Amino acid sequence: EERELQPDDIRRDLSSTEKATRDCLILLPGLSRTMVLRKCVIALEKDARCSKDYDRQTLALNLYRECLDSLQTIMNVNDGRAKAHQQETNRIERRQQALVIISSTFDNFSDDLKPDYSKMFDPLPKDVAARTVESRKCNILGTNLSPTSTSFDPLAPFDPVLEDMNGSESITTLLAPLCRLLLLPDGYLHARALIARFEKLRKSGAALPSYESSVEIAVKKLKACQDKADFGRWCSLQYPAGSAEQLKCLDMAYSNAT
């Protein structure tokens, strides 16, 4: 059962929390510290109350990363666990870098528009020693790559703010580096921003921007032909049937179809 923190709970103050945590951790052997902190990271990412508490998530990740780095210095490169350890370090590093971006970008935003950090990444694997293969699980439209893959769209947490800001180029540019951290191809965030913009315009009954001023710009940021084709087909369905803009989208989609 989740309980609200009491007014005098030390965890309300992150500086005090960090100091108390370090004082406790120093009493444990290095490996035990790492295991304890990993459990804390996992628990914190599962706690819905902390999904937008970027500072708290950052603190837990930083402490865990310090332990991982300490273990790295004493780990034999030929040790079979070395590769699994590096994979874990990479997972944590991507999380840390993503938090830096969203913390600065959404510093002055209301909580309802802040993206849910815990939904941006797959949960850490139960067994840290197990070697895993990380890969993206959604296409450019946010749907599954295959019927057998687990449904997971790391850009879904950004849909509310992208729609609220009409796919603003300024915020999209700030968030664009997240693509690689979320194991997505470059250009995906710009495409999703345009999707959010189109959907909002259609709901309000407003006219959509021209192909050249919207779709063409987003497509140029994409690399894979399949992504361009899928995106072009989706955009074509948003324009009036038989319009010049729809035909331009279909022509682009057809020329990239694989």
N, C-alpha and C positions, 0 to 999 in steps of 0.2 A: 504494500500500500504506500502510495506517494504521500508524503507529508510536507506541508509548507514549512519553510525555515522560520524558527522563532526569531523575534526582533534582536535577541542577544546572541544568536548563533554566529560563531566565528566565520562560517562560510559566506556570510553576507559581505564580508570585506576580503577582497582577493589578496591584498598585501599580507594580511594576517594569515589567510589560508595558506599562501605560499610559504611563509616563514614556519608555520606549524607543521606543514607537510615535510619540508626539508629537515626540520628537527627530528621528525620521526624516521624519515628515510635513512638518515645517517647511521641509525642504529641497526640497519639491516645489511646483510651481505649484498654485493652488487647484483647478483642474479635475482635475488628475492625482491630487490627494489624494482627491477625491471618488470617482474611478473605482477607485482602489486599495482604499479602504474599502468600497465597494460589493461588490467581489469578496470581501473578507474576510467581510462579513456573509453573503453567499450561501454561501461555503465552510463557515462555522461552522454555518449552519442545516442543511447537508447532513451534517455530521459527527455520527454517532450518539453518539459519546462525549461530546458537548457538549449533547445535547438537554435535559438536566436541570441543566446548569450555568448557572443563570439569571444569575449575576453576570457571567460571561464574555460571554454574549449581550448583556447590558445595556451592558457596556463598548463592544463593537463598535458597537451601535446608537447609543449616545450620541456617539461620535466621528464616525460617519457623519452623524448629524443636525446636528452642529455645522457640518460642511462644506456640507450642504444649505442651512442657514440663511444661511451666508455667501454662497452663490451667489444666494440669493433677493434679497439686498440690492443686487446689481448687475444683476439680470435685468430687462429691459424687460417691463412687464406686457403689452405688445402682441406680444411675441415668441411665436411659435407653440409654442415649447418650454415656455412658462410653465405651461400647463395640465398638461402631462406632469410637470413638476417638482413641481407642487402635489400631483398624485396620488401621486408617489413619497414626498413628505413625509408625506402622510396615511397611507400604508402603514407607514412607519417609526414614526410617532406612535402608531398603534394597537398596534403591537408593543411599544413602550416602555411604554405604559399597561397592557397585558396582563401584562407581566413584573413591573410593580410589584405588581399584584394577586396573582399566583401566588407571587411571592417572599415576600411577607408572609404569605400564607395557609398555605403549605407549608414554612415555615421550619424547623419541628420535626418534619416527617414523614420517614419512611424513603424512600429513593430509589425503591423499588418502587411506592410509592403516589403519588409526584410525577408530575404530568402531563408528557408529552413535548411541550415547547414547540414543537419543529420541526414537529409534526403539527397545530398549531392554526391555521396560516396557509398559504395558497397560497404557493408559492415566488415570489420577486420575479421579474418578467418579465425576459427576457434583454436586451431593449432598453429602457433607461430612458426613452428619448425617445418611445417608442410610447405613445399614449393607450390606456388599457385600460378595460374596464367590469367592475367588481367586483360580484359578486352571490353570494348564498348558493346552495349546491348541494345542500342536503339539506332534508328536511322535518322535522317535529317528532320523528319516530321515528328520524331519522338515516339514512334511505335517500334515494336519488336523487330529485330533483324531476322528472326526465325521463329516458327511456332514453338520450338523447344526451349528457347532462351527465356530466362526469368525477366519479367517486365521490370524495366528500370530506366527511367529517363532523368539523368542528372540535371537537365536544364528545366525540368518542370517547376522547381521552386522559384524560378525567375519569371514565370509567366505573369503573375499578378502585377509586378512592377513594370514589366515590359509593356503590358497592356495599358496600365495606368499612365505611362509616360509616352504612349503612342509609338513605341519602338524607337525612342529618342536616340539619335546617333551619338550623342555625348556619353550617355550611360552605357550604350552598347560597346563603344570603343574602350571604355574603362574595364568592362567585364570580358572583353574578347580574349585576353590571355588565359582565362579560365578553361578554354576549350582543351588545351593540351593537358592541363592538370586533371581534367575530368575524363581524359583518354578519348576525346572527341577531335575530329579533324578541324583545322582552321576554317573559319567561316560559318560554322554551325550557329554561333550566337547571333550573328548578323541576320542569318536566315530566319531564326526563331523570332527575332525582334520584328522582322517584317511580317511574319505570320500573325503575331500579336496585333500589330498595327492594322493589318487588313481585317482581322476579325472584329476589332473595335469599330472600324469604319463601317463595316457591313451591318453591325448591330444598330448603329445610329442612322443608317440609311444614307450616309455620306458617300460622295464619289471617291473611287479609289485613285491613287496617283498613277501617272503614266508608267508604262513598262520601262522606259528609259530612265526615269527618275527613281525607280524603286527596285523592280525585279532584276534588271540588268546589272545594277550596282552590286546587289547581294550575290548574284551568280558569279561575278568576277572574283569573289573571295573564296569560292569553292574550288576544290581540286578534282575530286572524283566525278567522272562523267555520270555515274548512276545517281549521285546526289543532285547534280544539276538537272537531270531528267525528272527525278521524283519531285523536286522543288518546282520545276517548271510546270509539271502537270497539275500540282496542287494550286499554284497561282492562276493557272488558266481557268480553273473552276470558279474562281472568285469574280472574274470579269463577266460582263454580260455575254450571253451566247452569241457567237458570230462576230463579236466586236474585233476591231483591229488589235487591241491589246491582248485579247485572248489568243488570237492567231499567232501573235509574236511569241507568247509563252509556249504554245504548242510547237511552234517551229523550233524554238530553242530546245525544248524537251526532246523532240524527235531527233534532232541533230546530235544529241548526247546519249540517246538510248543505247544500251548495250545488250 
